Amino acid sequence: MSVTTRLVTAHELLRMPDDGFCYELINGELIKMPPPGSEHGFVCINAGALLRHHVRAKRLGVILGNDAGFQLTSNPDTVLGADVSFVRRSRVPAEGLPKGYWPGAPDLAVEVLSQWDTLKEAKEKAQSWLAAGALMVWIVNPGKRSVIVCRPGTSPVTVAEGDTLEGENVVAGFRCRVADLFA
């Protein structure tokens, strides 16, 4: 006997009632995630604020928070959410931000590990972002107070707490101490 699971579409995901959980959609399958906790929220807001300050001052594009979703594939649909994301100005539609999910990947996806996440899962998600066109992914690890920088076609690089995290050619001119993400 086989059980058939009905695939969910991005359109259906967008219209789901708020039940206090976060959801992502991977190849049409709904993935339910518990709220990630206070430490996670603290690090996310720090990363978002640091990036937003720089991006806004330099008019580089937009910073989106974790409520934004990115539709990476269709039929079946995949919708992922980064904790913080950056989309360069040239990709922002003239008519303004999409009302629904952003089509495609952000230029930078920032994933902050929560108490529920494993490093293996985070690295798999980073590969999904990169395969969909992201130029860089930062996996922020509060437990180790470090950031793993992932780029397409290269090995990940770990940046330690005492070092400087850079936006390289993705978020031009951005620099911050890794320690500032946790302060």
C-alpha contacts under 8 A as a table, 3 or more apart, distances in Angstrom:
res1	aa1	res2	aa2	distance
7	L	27	N	7.92
7	L	28	G	4.60
7	L	29	E	5.76
7	L	30	L	7.99
7	L	76	P	7.31
8	V	12	E	6.36
8	V	13	L	6.95
8	V	25	L	7.60
8	V	28	G	4.84
8	V	29	E	6.17
8	V	30	L	6.69
8	V	77	D	7.53
9	T	12	E	5.19
9	T	13	L	6.27
9	T	28	G	6.02
9	T	75	N	7.95
9	T	76	P	7.16
9	T	77	D	5.67
10	A	13	L	4.96
10	A	14	L	6.15
10	A	25	L	7.41
10	A	71	Q	7.28
10	A	77	D	5.94
10	A	78	T	7.27
10	A	79	V	6.61
11	H	14	L	5.27
11	H	15	R	6.66
12	E	15	R	5.25
12	E	16	M	6.36
13	L	16	M	5.30
13	L	25	L	7.71
14	L	100	G	7.09
14	L	101	Y	7.85
18	D	21	F	7.26
20	G	35	P	7.33
21	F	32	K	6.66
21	F	33	M	5.95
21	F	34	P	5.36
21	F	35	P	5.95
22	C	32	K	6.09
22	C	33	M	5.21
22	C	34	P	6.51
22	C	35	P	6.80
23	Y	30	L	6.65
23	Y	31	I	5.44
23	Y	32	K	4.75
23	Y	33	M	5.92
24	E	30	L	6.08
24	E	31	I	5.18
24	E	32	K	6.85
24	E	33	M	7.99
24	E	78	T	7.62
24	E	79	V	5.66
24	E	80	L	5.25
24	E	81	G	6.83
25	L	28	G	5.69
25	L	29	E	5.44
25	L	30	L	4.77
25	L	31	I	5.91
25	L	77	D	6.80
25	L	78	T	4.91
25	L	79	V	4.83
25	L	80	L	6.49
26	I	29	E	5.19
26	I	30	L	6.65
26	I	31	I	7.20
26	I	77	D	6.74
26	I	78	T	4.47
26	I	79	V	6.50
26	I	80	L	7.65
27	N	73	T	7.70
27	N	75	N	7.69
27	N	76	P	4.84
27	N	77	D	5.17
27	N	78	T	5.03
28	G	75	N	7.67
28	G	76	P	4.93
28	G	77	D	4.97
28	G	78	T	6.23
33	M	36	P	7.99
36	P	40	H	6.11
36	P	41	G	7.43
36	P	114	S	5.48
36	P	115	Q	6.81
36	P	116	W	7.05
37	G	40	H	5.58
37	G	41	G	6.42
37	G	114	S	7.08
37	G	115	Q	7.58
38	S	41	G	5.06
38	S	42	F	6.11
39	E	42	F	5.09
39	E	43	V	6.29
39	E	114	S	7.69
39	E	142	P	7.93
40	H	43	V	5.34
40	H	44	C	6.11
40	H	112	V	6.52
40	H	113	L	6.97
40	H	114	S	5.49
40	H	142	P	7.88
41	G	44	C	5.05
41	G	45	I	6.15
42	F	45	I	5.39
42	F	46	N	6.31
42	F	182	F	7.77
43	V	46	N	5.08
43	V	47	A	6.18
43	V	112	V	7.26
43	V	142	P	7.62
43	V	181	L	5.76
43	V	182	F	5.82
44	C	47	A	5.20
44	C	48	G	6.03
44	C	83	D	6.24
44	C	84	V	6.72
44	C	112	V	6.65
45	I	48	G	4.99
45	I	49	A	5.89
46	N	49	A	5.18
46	N	50	L	6.14
46	N	180	D	7.57
46	N	181	L	5.44
46	N	182	F	7.36
46	N	183	A	7.94
47	A	50	L	5.32
47	A	51	L	6.16
47	A	84	V	7.27
47	A	181	L	5.70
48	G	51	L	5.21
48	G	52	R	5.84
48	G	63	I	7.15
48	G	64	L	7.96
48	G	65	G	7.19
48	G	84	V	5.86
49	A	52	R	5.06
49	A	53	H	6.03
50	L	53	H	5.43
50	L	54	H	6.61
50	L	176	C	7.74
51	L	54	H	5.36
51	L	55	V	5.97
51	L	63	I	7.24
51	L	174	F	7.41
52	R	55	V	5.04
52	R	56	R	5.72
52	R	62	V	7.59
52	R	63	I	5.85
53	H	56	R	5.45
53	H	57	A	6.12
54	H	57	A	5.23
54	H	58	K	6.13
54	H	174	F	6.46
55	V	58	K	5.29
55	V	59	R	5.63
55	V	60	L	5.05
55	V	61	G	6.28
55	V	62	V	6.99
55	V	63	I	7.51
55	V	171	V	7.46
56	R	59	R	4.89
56	R	60	L	6.68
56	R	61	G	7.29
56	R	62	V	7.56
59	R	89	R	7.46
60	L	88	R	5.72
60	L	89	R	5.44
60	L	171	V	7.40
60	L	172	A	7.87
61	G	86	F	7.11
61	G	87	V	5.67
61	G	88	R	4.21
61	G	89	R	3.71
61	G	90	S	7.44
61	G	92	V	7.21
62	V	86	F	5.73
62	V	87	V	5.45
62	V	88	R	6.51
62	V	89	R	6.79
62	V	92	V	7.83
63	I	84	V	7.02
63	I	85	S	5.60
63	I	86	F	4.62
63	I	87	V	6.65
64	L	67	D	7.91
64	L	68	A	6.31
64	L	84	V	5.80
64	L	85	S	5.15
64	L	86	F	6.36
65	G	68	A	5.95
65	G	82	A	7.50
65	G	83	D	6.01
65	G	84	V	4.83
65	G	85	S	6.58
66	N	69	G	7.59
66	N	81	G	6.03
66	N	82	A	5.62
66	N	83	D	4.28
66	N	84	V	5.73
66	N	85	S	7.94
67	D	81	G	7.03
67	D	83	D	7.99
68	A	81	G	6.08
68	A	82	A	7.63
68	A	101	Y	6.75
68	A	102	W	7.71
69	G	79	V	6.11
69	G	80	L	5.59
69	G	81	G	4.56
69	G	82	A	7.43
69	G	100	G	7.87
69	G	101	Y	4.96
69	G	102	W	6.28
70	F	79	V	5.34
70	F	80	L	5.44
70	F	81	G	6.15
70	F	101	Y	5.17
70	F	102	W	4.61
70	F	103	P	5.92
70	F	104	G	5.93
70	F	105	A	5.96
70	F	106	P	7.51
71	Q	74	S	7.58
71	Q	77	D	7.16
71	Q	78	T	5.75
71	Q	79	V	4.33
71	Q	80	L	6.67
71	Q	101	Y	5.88
71	Q	102	W	6.00
71	Q	103	P	5.12
71	Q	104	G	5.52
71	Q	105	A	7.31
72	L	77	D	7.41
72	L	78	T	5.43
72	L	79	V	5.91
72	L	80	L	7.36
72	L	103	P	6.66
72	L	104	G	4.78
72	L	105	A	6.16
72	L	132	A	6.01
73	T	76	P	6.90
73	T	77	D	5.10
73	T	78	T	5.01
73	T	79	V	7.41
73	T	104	G	7.63
74	S	77	D	4.06
74	S	78	T	6.58
79	V	101	Y	7.81
82	A	85	S	6.01
82	A	109	A	5.61
82	A	110	V	5.83
82	A	111	E	5.74
83	D	109	A	7.49
83	D	110	V	5.70
83	D	111	E	5.35
83	D	112	V	6.42
84	V	109	A	6.22
84	V	110	V	5.00
84	V	111	E	7.07
85	S	106	P	6.14
85	S	107	D	7.50
85	S	108	L	5.50
85	S	109	A	4.62
85	S	110	V	5.88
86	F	106	P	5.82
86	F	107	D	5.77
86	F	108	L	5.05
86	F	109	A	6.72
86	F	171	V	7.91
87	V	91	R	6.65
87	V	92	V	7.19
87	V	106	P	5.14
87	V	107	D	5.19
87	V	108	L	6.93
88	R	91	R	5.72
88	R	92	V	6.98
88	R	107	D	6.71
88	R	171	V	7.90
89	R	92	V	5.29
90	S	93	P	7.95
92	V	96	G	6.75
92	V	97	L	6.58
93	P	96	G	5.29
93	P	97	L	6.42
93	P	98	P	7.88
98	P	101	Y	6.62
98	P	102	W	6.11
102	W	105	A	7.57
104	G	132	A	6.63
104	G	133	G	7.25
105	A	129	W	6.29
105	A	132	A	5.76
105	A	133	G	5.65
105	A	134	A	5.34
106	P	109	A	6.14
106	P	133	G	7.61
106	P	134	A	5.49
106	P	135	L	7.91
107	D	133	G	7.43
107	D	134	A	4.67
107	D	135	L	5.09
107	D	136	M	6.50
107	D	170	V	6.75
108	L	134	A	6.01
108	L	135	L	6.10
108	L	136	M	4.95
108	L	137	V	5.56
108	L	138	W	7.63
108	L	170	V	7.04
108	L	171	V	7.88
109	A	129	W	7.34
109	A	134	A	7.14
109	A	136	M	6.63
109	A	137	V	4.78
109	A	138	W	6.40
110	V	137	V	5.74
110	V	138	W	4.76
110	V	139	I	6.11
110	V	140	V	7.23
111	E	122	A	7.26
111	E	137	V	7.39
111	E	138	W	6.06
111	E	139	I	4.82
111	E	140	V	6.04
112	V	139	I	5.83
112	V	140	V	4.59
112	V	141	N	6.25
112	V	142	P	7.56
113	L	116	W	7.75
113	L	117	D	5.63
113	L	118	T	7.42
113	L	119	L	7.60
113	L	122	A	7.38
113	L	139	I	7.10
113	L	140	V	6.14
113	L	141	N	5.44
113	L	142	P	6.86
114	S	117	D	5.32
117	D	121	E	6.72
117	D	122	A	7.01
118	T	121	E	5.27
118	T	122	A	6.34
119	L	122	A	5.00
119	L	123	K	6.11
120	K	123	K	5.20
120	K	124	E	6.26
121	E	124	E	5.04
121	E	125	K	6.17
122	A	125	K	5.05
122	A	126	A	6.09
122	A	139	I	6.97
123	K	126	A	4.91
123	K	127	Q	6.27
123	K	139	I	7.76
124	E	127	Q	5.11
124	E	128	S	6.40
125	K	128	S	4.93
125	K	129	W	6.33
126	A	129	W	5.09
126	A	130	L	6.23
126	A	137	V	6.03
126	A	139	I	7.77
126	A	150	C	7.15
127	Q	130	L	5.02
127	Q	131	A	5.93
128	S	131	A	5.11
128	S	132	A	6.20
129	W	132	A	5.21
129	W	133	G	6.52
129	W	134	A	5.39
129	W	137	V	7.42
130	L	133	G	5.17
130	L	134	A	4.59
130	L	135	L	6.42
130	L	136	M	7.03
130	L	137	V	7.48
130	L	151	R	7.12
130	L	152	P	5.92
131	A	134	A	7.22
131	A	152	P	7.82
134	A	137	V	7.22
135	L	151	R	6.13
135	L	152	P	6.68
135	L	170	V	6.75
136	M	149	V	7.05
136	M	150	C	5.66
136	M	151	R	4.82
136	M	152	P	7.28
136	M	170	V	7.17
137	V	149	V	5.92
137	V	150	C	5.05
137	V	151	R	6.64
138	W	147	V	6.17
138	W	148	I	5.65
138	W	149	V	4.79
138	W	150	C	6.33
139	I	147	V	5.43
139	I	148	I	4.97
139	I	149	V	6.56
139	I	150	C	7.89
140	V	145	R	7.57
140	V	146	S	6.12
140	V	147	V	4.44
140	V	148	I	6.52
141	N	144	K	5.56
141	N	145	R	5.58
141	N	146	S	5.38
141	N	147	V	5.93
141	N	148	I	7.86
142	P	145	R	4.62
142	P	146	S	6.81
142	P	182	F	7.13
145	R	160	A	6.83
145	R	161	E	5.48
145	R	178	V	7.57
145	R	179	A	7.18
145	R	182	F	7.30
146	S	158	T	6.79
146	S	159	V	5.68
146	S	160	A	4.61
146	S	161	E	5.30
146	S	178	V	6.62
147	V	158	T	5.65
147	V	159	V	5.18
147	V	160	A	6.66
147	V	165	L	7.91
147	V	178	V	7.27
148	I	156	P	6.24
148	I	157	V	5.52
148	I	158	T	4.32
148	I	159	V	6.20
149	V	156	P	5.49
149	V	157	V	5.16
149	V	158	T	6.19
149	V	159	V	7.37
150	C	154	T	7.36
150	C	155	S	6.99
150	C	156	P	4.65
150	C	157	V	6.74
151	R	154	T	5.75
151	R	155	S	7.41
151	R	156	P	6.91
159	V	163	D	6.14
159	V	164	T	7.22
159	V	165	L	6.70
159	V	178	V	7.37
160	A	163	D	5.36
160	A	178	V	6.71
161	E	164	T	8.00
161	E	177	R	7.21
161	E	178	V	4.83
161	E	179	A	4.87
162	G	177	R	6.83
162	G	178	V	6.49
162	G	179	A	6.35
163	D	177	R	5.90
163	D	178	V	6.02
163	D	179	A	7.88
164	T	175	R	6.48
164	T	176	C	5.54
164	T	177	R	4.42
164	T	178	V	5.77
165	L	175	R	5.62
165	L	176	C	5.40
165	L	177	R	5.97
165	L	178	V	5.84
166	E	173	G	7.50
166	E	174	F	5.54
166	E	175	R	4.50
166	E	176	C	6.73
167	G	170	V	5.61
167	G	171	V	4.42
167	G	172	A	5.83
167	G	173	G	6.48
167	G	174	F	4.84
167	G	175	R	6.40
168	E	171	V	6.17
168	E	172	A	5.83
168	E	173	G	6.91
168	E	174	F	7.25
169	N	172	A	5.08
169	N	173	G	7.87
171	V	174	F	5.80
176	C	180	D	6.84
177	R	180	D	5.36
177	R	181	L	7.52
178	V	181	L	5.64
178	V	182	F	7.57
179	A	182	F	5.50
179	A	183	A	6.42
180	D	183	A	5.03
